């Protein structure tokens, strides 16, 4: 069965101290790190797409103003 092995005590150091698959706490840390990474990527993509959309809207407004100014002189 998966889980903590009571007969063998492991003394992990460094990265393995916090992210090991032999303890519930280590598994929890993996889940938290994975979910945080996915959320950060989603947030980055969402904010980046809004910035591009805002730039496109501003560019289109400028284009419409230039076209309107050009046609009103005719």
N, CA, C, O and CB atoms as a CASP TS submission, in Angstrom:
PFRMAT TS
TARGET T0000
AUTHOR 0000-0000-0000
METHOD Language model
MODEL 1
PARENT N/A
ATOM      1  N   UNK     1       0.840  -1.172   0.000  1.00  0.00           N
ATOM      2  CA  UNK     1       0.000   0.000   0.000  1.00  0.00           C
ATOM      3  C   UNK     1       0.889   1.240   0.000  1.00  0.00           C
ATOM      4  O   UNK     1       1.941   1.258   0.638  1.00  0.00           O
ATOM      5  CB  UNK     1      -0.958  -0.004   1.214  1.00  0.00           C
ATOM      6  N   UNK     2       0.465   2.258  -0.709  1.00  0.00           N
ATOM      7  CA  UNK     2       1.237   3.501  -0.772  1.00  0.00           C
ATOM      8  C   UNK     2       1.126   4.239   0.555  1.00  0.00           C
ATOM      9  O   UNK     2       0.129   4.131   1.268  1.00  0.00           O
ATOM     10  CB  UNK     2       0.746   4.400  -1.938  1.00  0.00           C
ATOM     11  N   UNK     3       2.151   4.975   0.858  1.00  0.00           N
ATOM     12  CA  UNK     3       2.136   5.757   2.090  1.00  0.00           C
ATOM     13  C   UNK     3       3.440   5.640   2.828  1.00  0.00           C
ATOM     14  O   UNK     3       4.429   5.146   2.288  1.00  0.00           O
ATOM     15  CB  UNK     3       1.001   5.322   2.984  1.00  0.00           C
ATOM     16  N   UNK     4       3.446   6.087   4.044  1.00  0.00           N
ATOM     17  CA  UNK     4       4.645   6.106   4.854  1.00  0.00           C
ATOM     18  C   UNK     4       5.015   4.697   5.307  1.00  0.00           C
ATOM     19  O   UNK     4       4.177   3.954   5.818  1.00  0.00           O
ATOM     20  CB  UNK     4       4.456   7.019   6.058  1.00  0.00           C
ATOM     21  N   UNK     5       6.264   4.348   5.112  1.00  0.00           N
ATOM     22  CA  UNK     5       6.767   3.045   5.536  1.00  0.00           C
ATOM     23  C   UNK     5       7.311   3.180   6.954  1.00  0.00           C
ATOM     24  O   UNK     5       8.309   3.868   7.165  1.00  0.00           O
ATOM     25  CB  UNK     5       7.869   2.511   4.557  1.00  0.00           C
ATOM     26  N   UNK     6       6.681   2.547   7.910  1.00  0.00           N
ATOM     27  CA  UNK     6       7.032   2.723   9.316  1.00  0.00           C
ATOM     28  C   UNK     6       8.373   2.081   9.675  1.00  0.00           C
ATOM     29  O   UNK     6       9.023   2.513  10.627  1.00  0.00           O
ATOM     30  CB  UNK     6       5.944   2.143  10.188  1.00  0.00           C
ATOM     31  N   UNK     7       8.797   1.052   8.923  1.00  0.00           N
ATOM     32  CA  UNK     7      10.033   0.380   9.287  1.00  0.00           C
ATOM     33  C   UNK     7      11.285   1.153   8.889  1.00  0.00           C
ATOM     34  O   UNK     7      12.304   1.037   9.570  1.00  0.00           O
ATOM     35  CB  UNK     7      10.065  -0.972   8.661  1.00  0.00           C
ATOM     36  N   UNK     8      11.249   1.919   7.838  1.00  0.00           N
ATOM     37  CA  UNK     8      12.456   2.619   7.392  1.00  0.00           C
ATOM     38  C   UNK     8      12.269   4.126   7.545  1.00  0.00           C
ATOM     39  O   UNK     8      11.320   4.705   7.017  1.00  0.00           O
ATOM     40  CB  UNK     8      12.787   2.262   5.919  1.00  0.00           C
ATOM     41  N   UNK     9      13.175   4.737   8.265  1.00  0.00           N
ATOM     42  CA  UNK     9      13.163   6.186   8.438  1.00  0.00           C
ATOM     43  C   UNK     9      14.170   6.801   7.480  1.00  0.00           C
ATOM     44  O   UNK     9      15.363   6.504   7.548  1.00  0.00           O
ATOM     45  CB  UNK     9      13.484   6.582   9.909  1.00  0.00           C
ATOM     46  N   UNK    10      13.696   7.646   6.598  1.00  0.00           N
ATOM     47  CA  UNK    10      14.559   8.298   5.628  1.00  0.00           C
ATOM     48  C   UNK    10      14.892   9.696   6.137  1.00  0.00           C
ATOM     49  O   UNK    10      14.020  10.410   6.632  1.00  0.00           O
ATOM     50  CB  UNK    10      13.884   8.358   4.226  1.00  0.00           C
ATOM     51  N   UNK    11      16.133  10.072   6.015  1.00  0.00           N
ATOM     52  CA  UNK    11      16.560  11.423   6.360  1.00  0.00           C
ATOM     53  C   UNK    11      16.845  12.181   5.071  1.00  0.00           C
ATOM     54  O   UNK    11      17.970  12.180   4.573  1.00  0.00           O
ATOM     55  CB  UNK    11      17.816  11.403   7.289  1.00  0.00           C
ATOM     56  N   UNK    12      15.824  12.820   4.543  1.00  0.00           N
ATOM     57  CA  UNK    12      15.966  13.572   3.309  1.00  0.00           C
ATOM     58  C   UNK    12      16.512  14.955   3.602  1.00  0.00           C
ATOM     59  O   UNK    12      16.264  15.527   4.664  1.00  0.00           O
ATOM     60  CB  UNK    12      14.629  13.669   2.575  1.00  0.00           C
ATOM     61  N   UNK    13      17.260  15.486   2.643  1.00  0.00           N
ATOM     62  CA  UNK    13      17.765  16.857   2.753  1.00  0.00           C
ATOM     63  C   UNK    13      17.495  17.578   1.444  1.00  0.00           C
ATOM     64  O   UNK    13      17.278  16.949   0.408  1.00  0.00           O
ATOM     65  CB  UNK    13      19.291  16.878   3.095  1.00  0.00           C
ATOM     66  N   UNK    14      17.509  18.889   1.501  1.00  0.00           N
ATOM     67  CA  UNK    14      17.324  19.700   0.300  1.00  0.00           C
ATOM     68  C   UNK    14      15.932  19.566  -0.277  1.00  0.00           C
ATOM     69  O   UNK    14      14.932  19.598   0.440  1.00  0.00           O
ATOM     70  CB  UNK    14      18.338  19.322  -0.743  1.00  0.00           C
ATOM     71  N   UNK    15      15.893  19.414  -1.591  1.00  0.00           N
ATOM     72  CA  UNK    15      14.631  19.334  -2.326  1.00  0.00           C
ATOM     73  C   UNK    15      13.770  18.164  -1.860  1.00  0.00           C
ATOM     74  O   UNK    15      12.555  18.300  -1.716  1.00  0.00           O
ATOM     75  CB  UNK    15      14.903  19.208  -3.816  1.00  0.00           C
ATOM     76  N   UNK    16      14.399  17.021  -1.626  1.00  0.00           N
ATOM     77  CA  UNK    16      13.651  15.824  -1.236  1.00  0.00           C
ATOM     78  C   UNK    16      13.021  15.937   0.148  1.00  0.00           C
ATOM     79  O   UNK    16      12.086  15.199   0.461  1.00  0.00           O
ATOM     80  CB  UNK    16      14.559  14.623  -1.275  1.00  0.00           C
ATOM     81  N   UNK    17      13.513  16.840   0.971  1.00  0.00           N
ATOM     82  CA  UNK    17      12.932  17.018   2.298  1.00  0.00           C
ATOM     83  C   UNK    17      11.487  17.504   2.201  1.00  0.00           C
ATOM     84  O   UNK    17      10.649  17.142   3.028  1.00  0.00           O
ATOM     85  CB  UNK    17      13.769  18.007   3.120  1.00  0.00           C
ATOM     86  N   UNK    18      11.198  18.322   1.191  1.00  0.00           N
ATOM     87  CA  UNK    18       9.861  18.907   1.044  1.00  0.00           C
ATOM     88  C   UNK    18       9.026  18.246  -0.041  1.00  0.00           C
ATOM     89  O   UNK    18       7.797  18.290   0.021  1.00  0.00           O
ATOM     90  CB  UNK    18       9.979  20.370   0.748  1.00  0.00           C
ATOM     91  N   UNK    19       9.663  17.636  -1.035  1.00  0.00           N
ATOM     92  CA  UNK    19       8.946  17.026  -2.146  1.00  0.00           C
ATOM     93  C   UNK    19       9.341  15.558  -2.269  1.00  0.00           C
ATOM     94  O   UNK    19      10.136  15.194  -3.135  1.00  0.00           O
ATOM     95  CB  UNK    19       9.231  17.782  -3.465  1.00  0.00           C
ATOM     96  N   UNK    20       8.788  14.726  -1.407  1.00  0.00           N
ATOM     97  CA  UNK    20       9.031  13.290  -1.529  1.00  0.00           C
ATOM     98  C   UNK    20       7.693  12.572  -1.617  1.00  0.00           C
ATOM     99  O   UNK    20       6.685  13.053  -1.099  1.00  0.00           O
ATOM    100  CB  UNK    20       9.870  12.755  -0.329  1.00  0.00           C
ATOM    101  N   UNK    21       7.689  11.424  -2.273  1.00  0.00           N
ATOM    102  CA  UNK    21       6.440  10.697  -2.480  1.00  0.00           C
ATOM    103  C   UNK    21       6.167   9.671  -1.395  1.00  0.00           C
ATOM    104  O   UNK    21       5.163   8.961  -1.449  1.00  0.00           O
ATOM    105  CB  UNK    21       6.462  10.017  -3.817  1.00  0.00           C
ATOM    106  N   UNK    22       7.045   9.588  -0.419  1.00  0.00           N
ATOM    107  CA  UNK    22       6.831   8.597   0.625  1.00  0.00           C
ATOM    108  C   UNK    22       6.050   9.159   1.812  1.00  0.00           C
ATOM    109  O   UNK    22       5.732   8.414   2.740  1.00  0.00           O
ATOM    110  CB  UNK    22       8.160   8.058   1.098  1.00  0.00           C
ATOM    111  N   UNK    23       5.736  10.447   1.805  1.00  0.00           N
ATOM    112  CA  UNK    23       4.949  11.030   2.899  1.00  0.00           C
ATOM    113  C   UNK    23       3.767  11.802   2.325  1.00  0.00           C
ATOM    114  O   UNK    23       3.799  12.258   1.182  1.00  0.00           O
ATOM    115  CB  UNK    23       5.828  11.960   3.784  1.00  0.00           C
ATOM    116  N   UNK    24       2.749  11.936   3.122  1.00  0.00           N
ATOM    117  CA  UNK    24       1.566  12.693   2.726  1.00  0.00           C
ATOM    118  C   UNK    24       1.920  14.164   2.532  1.00  0.00           C
ATOM    119  O   UNK    24       1.421  14.807   1.608  1.00  0.00           O
ATOM    120  CB  UNK    24       0.449  12.543   3.777  1.00  0.00           C
ATOM    121  N   UNK    25       2.772  14.696   3.391  1.00  0.00           N
ATOM    122  CA  UNK    25       3.172  16.101   3.288  1.00  0.00           C
ATOM    123  C   UNK    25       3.930  16.352   1.990  1.00  0.00           C
ATOM    124  O   UNK    25       3.723  17.381   1.347  1.00  0.00           O
ATOM    125  CB  UNK    25       4.037  16.505   4.493  1.00  0.00           C
ATOM    126  N   UNK    26       4.789  15.444   1.602  1.00  0.00           N
ATOM    127  CA  UNK    26       5.526  15.587   0.347  1.00  0.00           C
ATOM    128  C   UNK    26       4.603  15.569  -0.852  1.00  0.00           C
ATOM    129  O   UNK    26       4.780  16.356  -1.781  1.00  0.00           O
ATOM    130  CB  UNK    26       6.555  14.487   0.213  1.00  0.00           C
ATOM    131  N   UNK    27       3.627  14.690  -0.846  1.00  0.00           N
ATOM    132  CA  UNK    27       2.650  14.641  -1.934  1.00  0.00           C
ATOM    133  C   UNK    27       1.827  15.910  -1.983  1.00  0.00           C
ATOM    134  O   UNK    27       1.540  16.436  -3.058  1.00  0.00           O
ATOM    135  CB  UNK    27       1.734  13.433  -1.779  1.00  0.00           C
ATOM    136  N   UNK    28       1.447  16.402  -0.812  1.00  0.00           N
ATOM    137  CA  UNK    28       0.678  17.645  -0.753  1.00  0.00           C
ATOM    138  C   UNK    28       1.484  18.803  -1.344  1.00  0.00           C
ATOM    139  O   UNK    28       0.942  19.637  -2.068  1.00  0.00           O
ATOM    140  CB  UNK    28       0.273  17.963   0.702  1.00  0.00           C
ATOM    141  N   UNK    29       2.772  18.847  -1.033  1.00  0.00           N
ATOM    142  CA  UNK    29       3.619  19.906  -1.568  1.00  0.00           C
ATOM    143  C   UNK    29       3.720  19.829  -3.083  1.00  0.00           C
ATOM    144  O   UNK    29       3.750  20.864  -3.749  1.00  0.00           O
ATOM    145  CB  UNK    29       5.005  19.833  -0.952  1.00  0.00           C
ATOM    146  N   UNK    30       3.773  18.617  -3.647  1.00  0.00           N
ATOM    147  CA  UNK    30       3.772  18.461  -5.094  1.00  0.00           C
ATOM    148  C   UNK    30       2.482  19.023  -5.690  1.00  0.00           C
ATOM    149  O   UNK    30       2.517  19.739  -6.691  1.00  0.00           O
ATOM    150  CB  UNK    30       3.941  16.981  -5.477  1.00  0.00           C
ATOM    151  N   UNK    31       1.361  18.702  -5.082  1.00  0.00           N
ATOM    152  CA  UNK    31       0.068  19.165  -5.590  1.00  0.00           C
ATOM    153  C   UNK    31      -0.013  20.685  -5.523  1.00  0.00           C
ATOM    154  O   UNK    31      -0.454  21.324  -6.479  1.00  0.00           O
ATOM    155  CB  UNK    31      -1.091  18.532  -4.792  1.00  0.00           C
ATOM    156  N   UNK    32       0.404  21.263  -4.418  1.00  0.00           N
ATOM    157  CA  UNK    32       0.363  22.720  -4.271  1.00  0.00           C
ATOM    158  C   UNK    32       1.257  23.389  -5.311  1.00  0.00           C
ATOM    159  O   UNK    32       0.852  24.370  -5.934  1.00  0.00           O
ATOM    160  CB  UNK    32       0.797  23.134  -2.851  1.00  0.00           C
ATOM    161  N   UNK    33       2.452  22.875  -5.501  1.00  0.00           N
ATOM    162  CA  UNK    33       3.373  23.454  -6.478  1.00  0.00           C
ATOM    163  C   UNK    33       2.830  23.332  -7.903  1.00  0.00           C
ATOM    164  O   UNK    33       2.955  24.267  -8.694  1.00  0.00           O
ATOM    165  CB  UNK    33       4.740  22.774  -6.380  1.00  0.00           C
ATOM    166  N   UNK    34       2.238  22.202  -8.231  1.00  0.00           N
ATOM    167  CA  UNK    34       1.681  21.996  -9.565  1.00  0.00           C
ATOM    168  C   UNK    34       0.515  22.933  -9.821  1.00  0.00           C
ATOM    169  O   UNK    34       0.457  23.580 -10.866  1.00  0.00           O
ATOM    170  CB  UNK    34       1.236  20.549  -9.742  1.00  0.00           C
ATOM    171  N   UNK    35      -0.414  23.012  -8.881  1.00  0.00           N
ATOM    172  CA  UNK    35      -1.579  23.879  -9.046  1.00  0.00           C
ATOM    173  C   UNK    35      -1.181  25.349  -9.114  1.00  0.00           C
ATOM    174  O   UNK    35      -1.764  26.114  -9.883  1.00  0.00           O
ATOM    175  CB  UNK    35      -2.564  23.660  -7.904  1.00  0.00           C
ATOM    176  N   UNK    36      -0.201  25.747  -8.323  1.00  0.00           N
ATOM    177  CA  UNK    36       0.273  27.129  -8.360  1.00  0.00           C
ATOM    178  C   UNK    36       0.911  27.444  -9.709  1.00  0.00           C
ATOM    179  O   UNK    36       0.692  28.520 -10.264  1.00  0.00           O
ATOM    180  CB  UNK    36       1.276  27.387  -7.225  1.00  0.00           C
ATOM    181  N   UNK    37       1.690  26.520 -10.230  1.00  0.00           N
ATOM    182  CA  UNK    37       2.306  26.717 -11.538  1.00  0.00           C
ATOM    183  C   UNK    37       1.288  26.840 -12.651  1.00  0.00           C
ATOM    184  O   UNK    37       1.417  27.703 -13.520  1.00  0.00           O
ATOM    185  CB  UNK    37       3.241  25.587 -11.841  1.00  0.00           C
ATOM    186  N   UNK    38       0.280  25.990 -12.636  1.00  0.00           N
ATOM    187  CA  UNK    38      -0.773  26.046 -13.654  1.00  0.00           C
ATOM    188  C   UNK    38      -1.544  27.354 -13.552  1.00  0.00           C
ATOM    189  O   UNK    38      -1.845  27.974 -14.572  1.00  0.00           O
ATOM    190  CB  UNK    38      -1.733  24.851 -13.510  1.00  0.00           C
ATOM    191  N   UNK    39      -1.868  27.781 -12.333  1.00  0.00           N
ATOM    192  CA  UNK    39      -2.591  29.042 -12.142  1.00  0.00           C
ATOM    193  C   UNK    39      -1.758  30.229 -12.619  1.00  0.00           C
ATOM    194  O   UNK    39      -2.298  31.163 -13.212  1.00  0.00           O
ATOM    195  CB  UNK    39      -2.970  29.224 -10.663  1.00  0.00           C
ATOM    196  N   UNK    40      -0.459  30.205 -12.368  1.00  0.00           N
ATOM    197  CA  UNK    40       0.409  31.299 -12.803  1.00  0.00           C
ATOM    198  C   UNK    40       0.470  31.376 -14.326  1.00  0.00           C
ATOM    199  O   UNK    40       0.447  32.469 -14.892  1.00  0.00           O
ATOM    200  CB  UNK    40       1.820  31.124 -12.227  1.00  0.00           C
ATOM    201  N   UNK    41       0.549  30.233 -14.988  1.00  0.00           N
ATOM    202  CA  UNK    41       0.582  30.214 -16.450  1.00  0.00           C
ATOM    203  C   UNK    41      -0.741  30.738 -17.020  1.00  0.00           C
ATOM    204  O   UNK    41      -0.736  31.519 -17.972  1.00  0.00           O
ATOM    205  CB  UNK    41       0.864  28.782 -16.968  1.00  0.00           C
ATOM    206  N   UNK    42      -1.869  30.314 -16.447  1.00  0.00           N
ATOM    207  CA  UNK    42      -3.179  30.784 -16.912  1.00  0.00           C
ATOM    208  C   UNK    42      -3.319  32.289 -16.715  1.00  0.00           C
ATOM    209  O   UNK    42      -3.809  32.987 -17.603  1.00  0.00           O
ATOM    210  CB  UNK    42      -4.311  30.048 -16.173  1.00  0.00           C
ATOM    211  N   UNK    43      -2.896  32.792 -15.566  1.00  0.00           N
ATOM    212  CA  UNK    43      -2.976  34.221 -15.283  1.00  0.00           C
ATOM    213  C   UNK    43      -2.091  35.008 -16.245  1.00  0.00           C
ATOM    214  O   UNK    43      -2.502  36.055 -16.746  1.00  0.00           O
ATOM    215  CB  UNK    43      -2.569  34.506 -13.829  1.00  0.00           C
ATOM    216  N   UNK    44      -0.889  34.519 -16.505  1.00  0.00           N
ATOM    217  CA  UNK    44       0.017  35.180 -17.434  1.00  0.00           C
ATOM    218  C   UNK    44      -0.598  35.265 -18.830  1.00  0.00           C
ATOM    219  O   UNK    44      -0.564  36.320 -19.462  1.00  0.00           O
ATOM    220  CB  UNK    44       1.355  34.439 -17.490  1.00  0.00           C
ATOM    221  N   UNK    45      -1.157  34.161 -19.306  1.00  0.00           N
ATOM    222  CA  UNK    45      -1.763  34.146 -20.640  1.00  0.00           C
ATOM    223  C   UNK    45      -2.977  35.062 -20.713  1.00  0.00           C
ATOM    224  O   UNK    45      -3.186  35.740 -21.719  1.00  0.00           O
ATOM    225  CB  UNK    45      -2.162  32.725 -21.025  1.00  0.00           C
ATOM    226  N   UNK    46      -3.763  35.083 -19.670  1.00  0.00           N
ATOM    227  CA  UNK    46      -4.956  35.932 -19.641  1.00  0.00           C
ATOM    228  C   UNK    46      -4.575  37.403 -19.659  1.00  0.00           C
ATOM    229  O   UNK    46      -5.168  38.183 -20.404  1.00  0.00           O
ATOM    230  CB  UNK    46      -5.805  35.626 -18.404  1.00  0.00           C
ATOM    231  N   UNK    47      -3.598  37.794 -18.855  1.00  0.00           N
ATOM    232  CA  UNK    47      -3.176  39.194 -18.822  1.00  0.00           C
ATOM    233  C   UNK    47      -2.492  39.591 -20.123  1.00  0.00           C
ATOM    234  O   UNK    47      -2.662  40.717 -20.591  1.00  0.00           O
ATOM    235  CB  UNK    47      -2.239  39.440 -17.639  1.00  0.00           C
ATOM    236  N   UNK    48      -1.727  38.692 -20.707  1.00  0.00           N
ATOM    237  CA  UNK    48      -1.033  38.982 -21.956  1.00  0.00           C
ATOM    238  C   UNK    48      -2.033  39.179 -23.088  1.00  0.00           C
ATOM    239  O   UNK    48      -1.833  40.054 -23.929  1.00  0.00           O
ATOM    240  CB  UNK    48      -0.049  37.854 -22.303  1.00  0.00           C
ATOM    241  N   UNK    49      -3.106  38.387 -23.132  1.00  0.00           N
ATOM    242  CA  UNK    49      -4.081  38.515 -24.210  1.00  0.00           C
ATOM    243  C   UNK    49      -4.869  39.815 -24.077  1.00  0.00           C
ATOM    244  O   UNK    49      -5.239  40.408 -25.090  1.00  0.00           O
ATOM    245  CB  UNK    49      -5.035  37.313 -24.213  1.00  0.00           C
ATOM    246  N   UNK    50      -5.134  40.273 -22.852  1.00  0.00           N
ATOM    247  CA  UNK    50      -5.825  41.544 -22.668  1.00  0.00           C
ATOM    248  C   UNK    50      -4.958  42.696 -23.160  1.00  0.00           C
ATOM    249  O   UNK    50      -5.461  43.648 -23.756  1.00  0.00           O
ATOM    250  CB  UNK    50      -6.198  41.749 -21.192  1.00  0.00           C
ATOM    251  N   UNK    51      -3.671  42.606 -22.911  1.00  0.00           N
ATOM    252  CA  UNK    51      -2.758  43.654 -23.338  1.00  0.00           C
ATOM    253  C   UNK    51      -2.716  43.725 -24.861  1.00  0.00           C
ATOM    254  O   UNK    51      -2.728  44.820 -25.423  1.00  0.00           O
ATOM    255  CB  UNK    51      -1.351  43.411 -22.770  1.00  0.00           C
ATOM    256  N   UNK    52      -2.667  42.587 -25.533  1.00  0.00           N
ATOM    257  CA  UNK    52      -2.660  42.560 -26.993  1.00  0.00           C
ATOM    258  C   UNK    52      -3.982  43.070 -27.544  1.00  0.00           C
ATOM    259  O   UNK    52      -3.991  43.804 -28.532  1.00  0.00           O
ATOM    260  CB  UNK    52      -2.384  41.141 -27.505  1.00  0.00           C
ATOM    261  N   UNK    53      -5.094  42.699 -26.931  1.00  0.00           N
ATOM    262  CA  UNK    53      -6.403  43.146 -27.401  1.00  0.00           C
ATOM    263  C   UNK    53      -6.529  44.657 -27.240  1.00  0.00           C
ATOM    264  O   UNK    53      -7.071  45.326 -28.120  1.00  0.00           O
ATOM    265  CB  UNK    53      -7.535  42.425 -26.634  1.00  0.00           C
ATOM    266  N   UNK    54      -6.037  45.204 -26.129  1.00  0.00           N
ATOM    267  CA  UNK    54      -6.099  46.644 -25.911  1.00  0.00           C
ATOM    268  C   UNK    54      -5.267  47.377 -26.947  1.00  0.00           C
ATOM    269  O   UNK    54      -5.689  48.423 -27.441  1.00  0.00           O
ATOM    270  CB  UNK    54      -5.621  46.996 -24.502  1.00  0.00           C
ATOM    271  N   UNK    55      -4.097  46.857 -27.290  1.00  0.00           N
ATOM    272  CA  UNK    55      -3.244  47.473 -28.305  1.00  0.00           C
ATOM    273  C   UNK    55      -3.923  47.438 -29.675  1.00  0.00           C
ATOM    274  O   UNK    55      -3.828  48.399 -30.438  1.00  0.00           O
ATOM    275  CB  UNK    55      -1.880  46.758 -28.368  1.00  0.00           C
ATOM    276  N   UNK    56      -4.600  46.349 -29.984  1.00  0.00           N
ATOM    277  CA  UNK    56      -5.292  46.235 -31.263  1.00  0.00           C
ATOM    278  C   UNK    56      -6.455  47.213 -31.334  1.00  0.00           C
ATOM    279  O   UNK    56      -6.693  47.806 -32.385  1.00  0.00           O
ATOM    280  CB  UNK    56      -5.789  44.803 -31.479  1.00  0.00           C
ATOM    281  N   UNK    57      -7.178  47.391 -30.246  1.00  0.00           N
ATOM    282  CA  UNK    57      -8.294  48.333 -30.219  1.00  0.00           C
ATOM    283  C   UNK    57      -7.779  49.750 -30.412  1.00  0.00           C
ATOM    284  O   UNK    57      -8.352  50.519 -31.183  1.00  0.00           O
ATOM    285  CB  UNK    57      -9.077  48.219 -28.895  1.00  0.00           C
ATOM    286  N   UNK    58      -6.710  50.100 -29.723  1.00  0.00           N
ATOM    287  CA  UNK    58      -6.130  51.433 -29.855  1.00  0.00           C
ATOM    288  C   UNK    58      -5.649  51.665 -31.276  1.00  0.00           C
ATOM    289  O   UNK    58      -5.856  52.743 -31.833  1.00  0.00           O
ATOM    290  CB  UNK    58      -4.974  51.621 -28.866  1.00  0.00           C
ATOM    291  N   UNK    59      -5.013  50.668 -31.866  1.00  0.00           N
ATOM    292  CA  UNK    59      -4.529  50.792 -33.236  1.00  0.00           C
ATOM    293  C   UNK    59      -5.682  50.953 -34.211  1.00  0.00           C
ATOM    294  O   UNK    59      -5.592  51.745 -35.149  1.00  0.00           O
ATOM    295  CB  UNK    59      -3.687  49.580 -33.615  1.00  0.00           C
ATOM    296  N   UNK    60      -6.775  50.207 -34.002  1.00  0.00           N
ATOM    297  CA  UNK    60      -7.940  50.305 -34.885  1.00  0.00           C
ATOM    298  C   UNK    60      -8.605  51.664 -34.748  1.00  0.00           C
ATOM    299  O   UNK    60      -9.059  52.222 -35.747  1.00  0.00           O
ATOM    300  CB  UNK    60      -8.950  49.191 -34.576  1.00  0.00           C
ATOM    301  N   UNK    61      -8.677  52.211 -33.549  1.00  0.00           N
ATOM    302  CA  UNK    61      -9.274  53.532 -33.358  1.00  0.00           C
ATOM    303  C   UNK    61      -8.450  54.590 -34.083  1.00  0.00           C
ATOM    304  O   UNK    61      -9.003  55.485 -34.721  1.00  0.00           O
ATOM    305  CB  UNK    61      -9.381  53.871 -31.856  1.00  0.00           C
ATOM    306  N   UNK    62      -7.130  54.483 -33.983  1.00  0.00           N
ATOM    307  CA  UNK    62      -6.261  55.426 -34.667  1.00  0.00           C
ATOM    308  C   UNK    62      -6.441  55.314 -36.171  1.00  0.00           C
ATOM    309  O   UNK    62      -6.462  56.334 -36.859  1.00  0.00           O
ATOM    310  CB  UNK    62      -4.799  55.188 -34.283  1.00  0.00           C
ATOM    311  N   UNK    63      -6.569  54.126 -36.692  1.00  0.00           N
ATOM    312  CA  UNK    63      -6.767  53.898 -38.116  1.00  0.00           C
ATOM    313  C   UNK    63      -8.087  54.509 -38.578  1.00  0.00           C
ATOM    314  O   UNK    63      -8.148  55.121 -39.644  1.00  0.00           O
ATOM    315  CB  UNK    63      -6.734  52.395 -38.428  1.00  0.00           C
ATOM    316  N   UNK    64      -9.150  54.344 -37.776  1.00  0.00           N
ATOM    317  CA  UNK    64     -10.459  54.903 -38.123  1.00  0.00           C
ATOM    318  C   UNK    64     -10.388  56.426 -38.115  1.00  0.00           C
ATOM    319  O   UNK    64     -10.957  57.069 -38.997  1.00  0.00           O
ATOM    320  CB  UNK    64     -11.550  54.405 -37.139  1.00  0.00           C
ATOM    321  N   UNK    65      -9.710  57.009 -37.147  1.00  0.00           N
ATOM    322  CA  UNK    65      -9.576  58.464 -37.082  1.00  0.00           C
ATOM    323  C   UNK    65      -8.816  58.973 -38.296  1.00  0.00           C
ATOM    324  O   UNK    65      -9.192  59.985 -38.886  1.00  0.00           O
ATOM    325  CB  UNK    65      -8.862  58.892 -35.784  1.00  0.00           C
ATOM    326  N   UNK    66      -7.745  58.274 -38.674  1.00  0.00           N
ATOM    327  CA  UNK    66      -6.984  58.690 -39.850  1.00  0.00           C
ATOM    328  C   UNK    66      -7.821  58.588 -41.118  1.00  0.00           C
ATOM    329  O   UNK    66      -7.763  59.474 -41.972  1.00  0.00           O
ATOM    330  CB  UNK    66      -5.721  57.844 -39.989  1.00  0.00           C
ATOM    331  N   UNK    67      -8.598  57.518 -41.249  1.00  0.00           N
ATOM    332  CA  UNK    67      -9.458  57.365 -42.420  1.00  0.00           C
ATOM    333  C   UNK    67     -10.549  58.430 -42.437  1.00  0.00           C
ATOM    334  O   UNK    67     -10.857  58.983 -43.493  1.00  0.00           O
ATOM    335  CB  UNK    67     -10.085  55.965 -42.444  1.00  0.00           C
ATOM    336  N   UNK    68     -11.124  58.715 -41.303  1.00  0.00           N
ATOM    337  CA  UNK    68     -12.201  59.704 -41.222  1.00  0.00           C
ATOM    338  C   UNK    68     -11.664  61.088 -41.567  1.00  0.00           C
ATOM    339  O   UNK    68     -12.316  61.855 -42.274  1.00  0.00           O
ATOM    340  CB  UNK    68     -12.837  59.709 -39.812  1.00  0.00           C
ATOM    341  N   UNK    69     -10.484  61.398 -41.067  1.00  0.00           N
ATOM    342  CA  UNK    69      -9.869  62.687 -41.374  1.00  0.00           C
ATOM    343  C   UNK    69      -9.546  62.808 -42.834  1.00  0.00           C
ATOM    344  O   UNK    69      -9.672  63.895 -43.399  1.00  0.00           O
ATOM    345  CB  UNK    69      -8.620  62.889 -40.560  1.00  0.00           C
ATOM    346  N   UNK    70      -9.130  61.724 -43.476  1.00  0.00           N
ATOM    347  CA  UNK    70      -8.757  61.744 -44.886  1.00  0.00           C
ATOM    348  C   UNK    70     -10.000  61.894 -45.766  1.00  0.00           C
ATOM    349  O   UNK    70      -9.958  62.624 -46.756  1.00  0.00           O
ATOM    350  CB  UNK    70      -7.988  60.461 -45.259  1.00  0.00           C
ATOM    351  N   UNK    71     -11.102  61.223 -45.429  1.00  0.00           N
ATOM    352  CA  UNK    71     -12.297  61.290 -46.259  1.00  0.00           C
ATOM    353  C   UNK    71     -13.065  62.591 -46.068  1.00  0.00           C
ATOM    354  O   UNK    71     -13.796  63.012 -46.965  1.00  0.00           O
ATOM    355  CB  UNK    71     -13.197  60.118 -45.958  1.00  0.00           C
ATOM    356  N   UNK    72     -12.910  63.241 -44.901  1.00  0.00           N
ATOM    357  CA  UNK    72     -13.673  64.480 -44.678  1.00  0.00           C
ATOM    358  C   UNK    72     -13.090  65.620 -45.487  1.00  0.00           C
ATOM    359  O   UNK    72     -13.786  66.608 -45.720  1.00  0.00           O
ATOM    360  CB  UNK    72     -13.689  64.851 -43.186  1.00  0.00           C
ATOM    361  N   UNK    73     -11.831  65.526 -45.931  1.00  0.00           N
ATOM    362  CA  UNK    73     -11.223  66.581 -46.715  1.00  0.00           C
ATOM    363  C   UNK    73     -11.601  66.521 -48.184  1.00  0.00           C
ATOM    364  O   UNK    73     -11.311  67.452 -48.935  1.00  0.00           O
ATOM    365  CB  UNK    73      -9.742  66.519 -46.578  1.00  0.00           C
ATOM    366  N   UNK    74     -12.245  65.442 -48.604  1.00  0.00           N
ATOM    367  CA  UNK    74     -12.589  65.278 -50.023  1.00  0.00           C
ATOM    368  C   UNK    74     -13.867  66.007 -50.349  1.00  0.00           C
ATOM    369  O   UNK    74     -14.316  65.984 -51.495  1.00  0.00           O
ATOM    370  CB  UNK    74     -12.728  63.800 -50.385  1.00  0.00           C
TER
END
